[in-house]
Amino acid sequence: MIRLATVSPCYNEEAVLRHSVERLTALFEKMIADGLISDDSMMVFVNDGSRDNTWQIIRELHGENRFVRGINLSRNVGHQNAIMAGMKTAKNWADAIVTIDADLQDDIECIPQMVQKFAAGKDIVYGVKVSREADPPMKRMTAQAFYKLQRSMGVEGVYNHADFRLMSRRALDMLDEYKEHNLYLRGLIPQIGLQSDTVNDIISERYAGASKYTVSKMLKLALNGITAFSVKPMYAIFYLGLIFLLIAFGIGIYVTHALIVGTAVPGWSSLILSIWLVGGFVLVSLGTMGVYIGNIYTEVKSRPLYHVAEILD
């Protein structure tokens, strides 16, 4: 029988933790009764340096609920690193791991389907969002735009998939061989190449509290997702530079002709416009190259992604 672990990163989630554990406990008990998972399956909550009572609540739930385990990170390391910390720790405890955010906006009724597909031989099962009506309109629009941009940049990924997925222990062992520090799991995991499948994930409204994924965090994740897996932005800058050179060549021909025929009109507007245009292009180019150089700088230092302060096992 399959020993399952769910892994949920938590950052200031005191408002939803008890409710989420109640829902997962009911699901676990049903899956055990149906013979899908073993009685020693577990739910693992990773405290990502929360500033509220999240870790204290996890400790209390660990004492009250036989399914609950906890991992306390020494400081806040970010959503992707917290997921990785939970998966690396829990892969020694279970046959398969399902990663799901602590607010349970993802459809937990997909988990039995994931387990069934795993039992049928799939090493990775992705939760694909088929409905995002619970998300704000702006978030839906930006998410769709990002997935399309990511695909156009050649980043291999699963369309409309975030971080709700099942992975076998074999897949997790293979993931452990990747040593990136700029983690973007949505692009990294498809590179493993094992047999995979999908389930339909319908997003629900958050039970309480507010999303911890701010606009700046989403932009940082999106930028990292592209620059960590694609060099197309560098090529785009190169080709754009060639276009600018062609434009400059054409302007040079025009100015030379105007000087010869005596139609040149002195003025500063065109000069200022050109300076701003070229200056903007240079700054964008330098910024893009800076992102890549920054990623290289982070990778070569090879610092630990996280430190585990305490484990409730």
Buried (B, 14 or more C-beta within 10 A) or exposed (E): EBBBBBBBBBBBBBBBBBEBBEBBBEBBEEBBEEEBBBEBBBBBBBBBBBEBBBBEBBBBBBEEBEBBBBBBBEEBBBBBBBBBBBBBBBBEBBBBBBBBBBBBBBBBEBBBBBBBBBBEEBBBBBBBBEEBEEBEEEBBEBBEEBBEEBEEBEBBBBEBBBBBBBBBBBBBEBBEEEEBBBBBBBBBBBEBEBEBBBBEBBBBEBEEBEBBBEEEEBEEBBBBBBBBBBEBBBEEBEEEEEEBEEEEEEEEEEEEEEEEEEEEEEEEEEEEEEEEEEEEBEEEBEEBEEBBEEBEEEBEEEEEBBEBEBEBE
